[in-house]
């Protein structure tokens, strides 16, 4: 996945920046909710989980992030608009995320934008798995290495199921469903997270 070189205006219209800011805010809320505060960097449980374990009481489940759906206008904007430096700077551009986070955010984009097959995106802005990954990449969440590693993780899940076709073609199969696509992405995210903590 590489960034396209296009001649574009120097800055998007203010309303486009507002629309992009909604998606960026949602992604940032998600990433903030994923931050784990632990007693020591090598400890994989949160302090609250360790205290609950010591007291023999179940730990309270982590609160899910409050997410707002991105506005429709952002979904239907051409993908190259997401490359505007102003939009990328709204969230620091080039932010490092893990492969698991990339995959979890890919699922989030599909949930919010809608799922598509047969092309990276529909005219209404729905995205296939690869198209959702492209949204994150163009907004500066992770880099090409992260996106490629996430693709390898998706492919590994399919390979374990005996499926040899590339995940983007698997996504485009006529009988494929949104639920199957989301399940693949989430399974790959779970495997990536487990491998990172192994």
N, C-alpha and C positions, 0 to 999 in steps of 0.2 A: 504494500500500500504506500503510495508516494503522493506528496502534495502536487497539485497541478499548478502550472505557471500560467496565469491568466492576467490579462490587462483588466483591472477593475478600478472603480473610483477609489479615491484616497480614503474615504470613510463612508460607512453606511448611513442612511437617513436615521434621524434620532429614533423613530418608531421601530426600526429594525434592531437597533441597539437595545431598546427596551424589551423586545421579544426575545432576543438572544439572552439577555440578562435573566429572564425567567428560567430558561433551561439551565443556565450556568448556576443559578441560585439553588435549583433542585439538585443538581449534581453535587454541589458543595455541601448541601445539607446531608446528603447521603454519605459523602466521604467523612464529614465531621462525626456523624453517628457511628461510623465504623472504627473510629479511633478508640483504642483500648488503653486505659490507664492501669498499669500493673505495678506491683511492688518492686520489681526488678526487671530489667530488659530481657532476661532469660526465662522469666516466668510467663507462661502463655495464658494464665487465667487472670481476670481482673482482680483488683483488691477486694471488691465486693464478693466475688465468687470464692476467693480464698477464705474470707471471714465466714461466709455462710457454710463452707465446707468444714471449717474448724468447729463451728457451733452445732454442726449436724442439722442445719436447717436448709431447705432448698433456697437457692439464690433466686432473686426476682429476675424474671426475664428482662433482657435489655429492651428499652423502649424503641419501637420502630421509628425511623425518621418520618417526620411529617413532610409529605411531598405534594407539591402542587403541579398539576399537569401543565406542560408548556403550552403557550398559546398557539392556536391554529396557524397564525401567520408565520411563525418560525418553522413549523413543519413543512410548509409549502414553498418556502424560500429556496432558491437554488443552493446546492451544497457549497458552491464556491464562495457564497456570501459568508459562510462560517470561517473562512480563511482570513477575513478582514483582521488586521492587527488590533483594531479597537475591540472587537469582540473577544479575541484571544486574551487581550490584556485585562479584560474585566475580571478574569479569574487567575491572572498570573501567567497564562500561556505556558505551555511546556511543562505542566505540573506532572511530577512523577506519581504514577499509580502502579499498583501491583497487577499481575496478570489476573488474579482472582477479582480484584476491583474492576478491572477493565471488562471482564465477562459479566459481572453483576450489573455494571452500568449499561452494558449492551442490552441486557434483559430489560432494564429500566427504560431505555430509549424505545425498544419495541413495544413495551406496555403503553407508554405515553403517546408515541407517534402512530402506533398501529403496525401490524405485521404485513409483509408483502412477499410475493414470490415472483420470479421471472425477470426481475431487474433489481438494481440496488434500491430503487425507490419508485413509488407510484406518483402520479400527478398530484394526488392529495397529500403526499408526504409520508405515506407509510413506508417502512424500511424492512428489508430482509436482514438476516444476521450480519452479512458483510456490510450492508448499507448503514446499519446501526453502529458498527465498529467505525465506519468512516466518519460519522458525526462526531464521535469522541475524539478521533485522531485530528480532525480539522479544527475542533475547538481547543486542541492543545492538551487534552488529557492523555498522558502517556505519549510514547513516541512510536516510531515504526517497529522497533524491537519488541515493545510491549504488545502491539497489535499482532505481529507475526507469531509471538509466543502464544498468545491467546488462540490464534488460528490453529496452531499445532495442538493445543490442548483440546479444542473442539474436534479436531481430526482424530486424536487418540481415543476419545470417547466413542466415535463412530467405528473406528478400527476394532475396538474391544467388542463391539456388537456384530462384527463380521461385515461391516459396510466399508467398501473401498472407495466409493466416489467422494470427491472433495465436498466439504461441508456446504459450500455455497451452491453446488449442484443439488445436494441432498435437500437443502432448503427449498429449491425451486421445483421439486417433484410435484406433479399435479395432485396427488393424494395427500401431500403434506399439510399439516394443520399448524395453526399458531401455537397451540398448546405443546405440540411436539417440538417445535423450534425453541420455545422458551424452556422446555424441559432439558433439551440438549445443552443450551447455554448455561443453565443453572447447574447441571451435573458437572460440566466442565469447570465451572467456577468452584464448586465444592472440592473437586479433585485438586485443582490448583492451590486452594487454601490448605487442604490437608498436606499436600506435598511441601508447601512452604513451612508448615509447622512440624514436619517429620524430622 
